[in-house]
Amino acid sequence: AAGVIQSPRHLIKEKRETATLKCYPIPRHDTVYWYQQGPGQDPQFLISFYEKMQSDKGSIPDRFSAQQFSDYHSELNMSSLELGDSALYFCASSLGLGTGYQETQYFGPGTRLLVL
Amino acid sequence: DAKTTQPPSMDCAEGRAANLPCNHSTISGNEYVYWYRQIHSQGPQYIIHGLKNNETNEMASLIITEDRKSSTLILPHATLRDTAVYYCIVPKQTGANNLFFGTGTRLTVIP
């Protein structure tokens, strides 16, 4: 079965640079979630989108922004990168929040970002 | 999300059943219990979820107490590949369904 695809899988950036992470949800899934996992920490929710609209926001820094496109893929844009942004970034997808029913989230393999 | 409490770590002998407990005493009537696991630095993997009845799939069984204040994830025949951090999560049912990952239980399967 098709899974969530994330690209790139690994990314190295310098401080103050920008980075863009991409997420391609499971086919027919219209909801996308972004999570950040720092070294030795548990995943933390950043932001989610349903039908191209932001549906919820967690502990996402103002330097980060995200959007969901008409084909349901999503991009996480990170600017003015800091050393503390080094982390694993996971994307998850699920069927519509619009159903009003708790739908299972399925996670991608993650993007490992290293800021030097 | 309803608060969940899990033991920080557990060991299990290979081939034996692994029983991972979770307390969720503040769970609401329409909130589900989800279990995910994360094998070192991989994406969290969905295992199973349930509302009030016991559930079983090809990976595990989920036993939920009648009062729904606790549950147990059972891996019937643990293998070395089951070594991972296991998260019990009760997402809020209304609005967005983001997941709150607590500290989870680090399960080590011993040969």
Interface residues (C-beta under 8 A of the other chain):
Chain A: V4 T31 Y33 Y35 D42 P43 Q44 F45 S48 Y50 S55 D56 G58 L88 F90 A92 S94 L97 Q102 E103 T104 Q105 Y106 F107 G108 P109 G110 R112
Chain B: E31 Y32 Y34 Y36 Q38 S41 Q42 G43 P44 Q45 Y46 H49 V85 Y87 P91 Q93 G95 A96 N97 N98 L99 F100 F101 G102 T103 G104
